[in-house]
Amino acid sequence: MSASVKSLLSTLTSRGPHRVLRGNLAIAGQPGVVYTPESGLSLPAVAFGHGWLTGASKYRQLMEHLASWGFVVAAPDTERGPIPSHLDLATDLLTTLDICTGVRLGDGDISVHPDRLALAGHAMGAGAAVLAASRRRVAAVAALFPAPTAPSAESAARDIDSPALILASASGIESLNSNAIPLASAWGGTSILRTVDGASGNGLVEGRRTFGALGVGKHEKKTTRATQALLTGYLLHTLVGDKTYEAFADPEAHIPHSTVVDPDAPREEEDKPKISLGTVASLLRK
């Protein structure tokens, strides 16, 4: 099976078969962007939340990749300041899903199936996606390198029975800026926690970022490629029901360049972890 999974992973790192269109959510009253396949009815859709001090434009490559594999992907472009409201971003994610299911996209030849919806996000946006999923059931949740939120995403996760994929950095999974382990441990439904080899929590963010001169948030192509493949395979199985990609939703499957982590396994206490800028913002909000 490992050779087959390796081949599938390689395929999923490349763009899919669909030509991708880009649209503006503001036309429907929600600031943000939407990427879709060129056409298709009853498509799966993903509402995506951005990280701290970023915006929807910083995830263009990830969203275009998912759209090329047949997903409608929409991202609100709100709560971009230094002290954002995680609850408001969660509300905007739900509004974004409403737009995807309630409005014909493109030239009217693109529609979304109301039972094929997922909430996803990166860092702060991952936490917002979890908060949103606690208010409305979706078919799947994807938390990519999640960071702490206020209110706590872990508390919200206890009541969520949707399946979840949680990705984290092996080197930063136990840092103050990652809540991947407690989030996976608290999850009410089935969750898979994987670390991505050689990745950092900020590697998904494209282009230049605030604090970039300090070495924070540099884009990592390897992190993006691995994350795109793992996420696409997971959503193809959970949202579309494609059994070809069943291994991507199997916690027992070995997938190259990633490692499954047991969130409830005993861990050694480490010396004082460093506090990140994102965590400082969360503390200021409380």
ROKOL-939963 format. One line per field, with one value per residue (C-alpha): x, y, z. Coordinates in steps of 0.25 Angstrom, whole numbers, plus 2048, in hexadecimal, padded with zeros to 3 digits. Layout:
u: X / ...
v: Y / ...
w: Z / ...
This chain:
u: 800 / 80B / 810 / 802 / 800 / 80E / 809 / 7FC / 804 / 80D / 800 / 7FA / 806 / 803 / 7F7 / 7EA / 7E3 / 7DA / 7DC / 7DB / 7D2 / 7D3 / 7C8 / 7C5 / 7BC / 7B9 / 7AF / 7A7 / 7AA / 7B6 / 7C4 / 7CC / 7D0 / 7CA / 7D1 / 7CA / 7CB / 7C7 / 7B9 / 7B2 / 7A5 / 7A4 / 7B3 / 7B9 / 7BD / 7C7 / 7C7 / 7D5 / 7DA / 7E7 / 7F1 / 7F5 / 7F9 / 7F7 / 7EB / 7E5 / 7EF / 7FA / 7F4 / 7F2 / 7FA / 7F3 / 7E5 / 7E8 / 7EE / 7E1 / 7D8 / 7E0 / 7DC / 7CE / 7CB / 7C4 / 7CD / 7C9 / 7D1 / 7CB / 7D5 / 7D2 / 7D8 / 7E6 / 7EB / 7F4 / 7E9 / 7DE / 7D1 / 7D2 / 7C3 / 7C0 / 7C9 / 7C1 / 7B4 / 7BA / 7BE / 7B0 / 7AB / 7B4 / 7AF / 7A1 / 7A5 / 7AB / 79F / 795 / 79A / 79D / 7AC / 7B3 / 7AA / 79F / 7A4 / 7AB / 7A4 / 7A7 / 7A1 / 79C / 7A1 / 7AF / 7B4 / 7C1 / 7C7 / 7D6 / 7E1 / 7EF / 7F4 / 7EA / 7E1 / 7E1 / 7DC / 7D1 / 7CD / 7CC / 7C3 / 7BB / 7B9 / 7B4 / 7A9 / 7A5 / 7A8 / 7B0 / 7B5 / 7C4 / 7CD / 7DC / 7E5 / 7F2 / 7FD / 7F2 / 7F5 / 7EE / 7E1 / 7D8 / 7CE / 7D6 / 7D5 / 7D8 / 7CB / 7C3 / 7C9 / 7C3 / 7B5 / 7B9 / 7B6 / 7BB / 7C8 / 7D4 / 7E2 / 7EC / 7FA / 806 / 814 / 81D / 826 / 81B / 810 / 812 / 815 / 80C / 808 / 802 / 7F6 / 7F6 / 7F8 / 7ED / 7E4 / 7E5 / 7E4 / 7D7 / 7D0 / 7C3 / 7C3 / 7CE / 7DA / 7E8 / 7F4 / 800 / 80D / 813 / 822 / 82A / 81F / 81D / 810 / 811 / 816 / 809 / 808 / 80C / 813 / 819 / 813 / 813 / 81F / 826 / 833 / 833 / 833 / 824 / 81B / 824 / 81D / 821 / 81E / 820 / 817 / 80C / 80E / 80D / 801 / 7FA / 7FB / 7F7 / 7EB / 7E6 / 7E7 / 7DF / 7D4 / 7D3 / 7CF / 7C7 / 7BF / 7BF / 7BF / 7CA / 7D0 / 7DC / 7E1 / 7DC / 7EA / 7EA / 7DF / 7E5 / 7EC / 7F3 / 7F9 / 807 / 808 / 816 / 81B / 812 / 810 / 803 / 804 / 7FC / 7F7 / 7F5 / 802 / 80B / 815 / 821 / 821 / 829 / 831 / 82A / 825 / 826 / 81A / 816 / 811 / 803 / 802 / 805 / 7F9 / 7F0 / 7F4 / 7F2 / 7E4 / 7E0
v: 800 / 80A / 80A / 80D / 818 / 81E / 81E / 825 / 82F / 833 / 834 / 83D / 847 / 84B / 853 / 84C / 84A / 857 / 865 / 86E / 87B / 886 / 88F / 899 / 896 / 8A5 / 8A4 / 89C / 8A5 / 89E / 8A3 / 898 / 88F / 882 / 878 / 86E / 864 / 869 / 862 / 858 / 855 / 850 / 852 / 851 / 85F / 863 / 870 / 874 / 87D / 884 / 886 / 892 / 89E / 898 / 898 / 88F / 893 / 88C / 87F / 880 / 874 / 86B / 86F / 86E / 860 / 85B / 862 / 85A / 84D / 851 / 859 / 866 / 86E / 87B / 883 / 890 / 89B / 8A1 / 8A2 / 8A5 / 8AF / 8AC / 8A9 / 8A2 / 89B / 88C / 88B / 896 / 88E / 881 / 888 / 88D / 87F / 87A / 886 / 882 / 874 / 87A / 882 / 875 / 86D / 878 / 87F / 879 / 87C / 87F / 882 / 87A / 86C / 869 / 865 / 85F / 853 / 857 / 84A / 84B / 856 / 857 / 862 / 864 / 86E / 871 / 875 / 87F / 87B / 86D / 870 / 879 / 86D / 864 / 86F / 870 / 861 / 861 / 869 / 862 / 853 / 851 / 845 / 848 / 851 / 854 / 85B / 85E / 862 / 867 / 872 / 875 / 87E / 885 / 87F / 872 / 869 / 85D / 85F / 861 / 854 / 84B / 84D / 84B / 83D / 840 / 839 / 842 / 843 / 84A / 84D / 852 / 855 / 84A / 854 / 85E / 855 / 857 / 865 / 870 / 874 / 866 / 860 / 854 / 84A / 84F / 851 / 843 / 83D / 845 / 842 / 83C / 835 / 82D / 835 / 833 / 83B / 83A / 842 / 846 / 843 / 850 / 859 / 866 / 86B / 878 / 871 / 871 / 880 / 885 / 892 / 89C / 89E / 8A8 / 8A4 / 89D / 8A4 / 89D / 890 / 88D / 887 / 884 / 87C / 86E / 867 / 859 / 85C / 861 / 855 / 84B / 852 / 853 / 844 / 840 / 849 / 846 / 837 / 838 / 841 / 838 / 82D / 834 / 83E / 837 / 828 / 824 / 817 / 819 / 822 / 81A / 81A / 829 / 827 / 81B / 81E / 810 / 813 / 817 / 823 / 827 / 835 / 834 / 82D / 82A / 82F / 829 / 836 / 82E / 827 / 82B / 836 / 83B / 849 / 853 / 860 / 86D / 86E / 87B / 883 / 888 / 895 / 88E / 889 / 897 / 89C / 892 / 895 / 8A4 / 8A1 / 89A
w: 800 / 803 / 7F5 / 7F0 / 7FB / 7F7 / 7E8 / 7EC / 7F5 / 7E9 / 7E0 / 7EA / 7EB / 7DD / 7D8 / 7D5 / 7C7 / 7C9 / 7C3 / 7CF / 7D0 / 7DA / 7DF / 7E9 / 7F5 / 7F8 / 7EC / 7F6 / 802 / 808 / 806 / 801 / 7F5 / 7EF / 7E6 / 7DE / 7D3 / 7C5 / 7C7 / 7CF / 7D6 / 7E5 / 7E7 / 7F5 / 7FC / 806 / 80E / 812 / 81D / 81C / 827 / 830 / 829 / 81B / 812 / 807 / 7FC / 804 / 801 / 7F2 / 7EF / 7F9 / 7F4 / 7E6 / 7E8 / 7EF / 7E4 / 7D9 / 7E0 / 7DF / 7EC / 7ED / 7F7 / 7FD / 808 / 80F / 80F / 81D / 82B / 825 / 831 / 83C / 846 / 83E / 843 / 841 / 843 / 838 / 82E / 832 / 82E / 821 / 81E / 820 / 817 / 80D / 80D / 80B / 7FF / 7F9 / 7FB / 7F8 / 7EC / 7DE / 7DB / 7CE / 7C3 / 7CB / 7C7 / 7D4 / 7E0 / 7EE / 7F5 / 803 / 809 / 803 / 80C / 813 / 81D / 81C / 820 / 824 / 831 / 837 / 82C / 82F / 83D / 837 / 82E / 83A / 841 / 835 / 834 / 843 / 83E / 831 / 82D / 821 / 81A / 81E / 825 / 822 / 82C / 825 / 830 / 83A / 844 / 851 / 850 / 859 / 85C / 85C / 850 / 859 / 861 / 855 / 84F / 859 / 853 / 845 / 83F / 831 / 82D / 82D / 827 / 830 / 82A / 832 / 832 / 839 / 83F / 844 / 847 / 856 / 856 / 85C / 84E / 84B / 851 / 847 / 852 / 85B / 850 / 84A / 858 / 85B / 84D / 84F / 842 / 83A / 839 / 832 / 837 / 82E / 82E / 821 / 81F / 81F / 820 / 829 / 82D / 824 / 818 / 811 / 810 / 802 / 7FF / 809 / 817 / 822 / 82B / 81F / 822 / 82F / 829 / 82C / 821 / 816 / 80B / 80A / 7FC / 802 / 80D / 803 / 7FA / 805 / 80C / 7FF / 7FC / 809 / 80A / 7FC / 7FE / 80B / 805 / 7F9 / 802 / 80D / 804 / 7F6 / 7FB / 7F2 / 7F7 / 7EF / 7FA / 806 / 80C / 80E / 818 / 81F / 82C / 82A / 81C / 81A / 811 / 80D / 812 / 81E / 82B / 833 / 841 / 84D / 854 / 861 / 862 / 86E / 86B / 873 / 879 / 871 / 875 / 874 / 866 / 85E / 85D / 84F / 84A / 846 / 855 / 85A / 852 / 857 / 866 / 863 / 85F / 86C
